[in-house]
């Protein structure tokens, strides 16, 4: 692997590691929504692999947003106190 590919991969994995608490907090909410919602429930039972990938992608996306726009600003405010 070249240095650029390694650096991009490490940067992405570092971001996922930083956003892991948001991932932990959101994954169950997303899974419950998918199982309890009528349309999503049908998708979960008909296409379980697709539903799993969709839930994972939604969780990664939302946890990244929560990390960037909630966790980081709150962490900065707490450190400034």
Secondary structure, DSSP 8 states (H G I E B T S, - for coil): --HHHHHHHHHHHHHHHHTHHHHHHHHHHHHHHHHHSHHHHHHHHH-HHHHHHHHHHHHHHHHHHHIIIIIHHHHHHHHH-
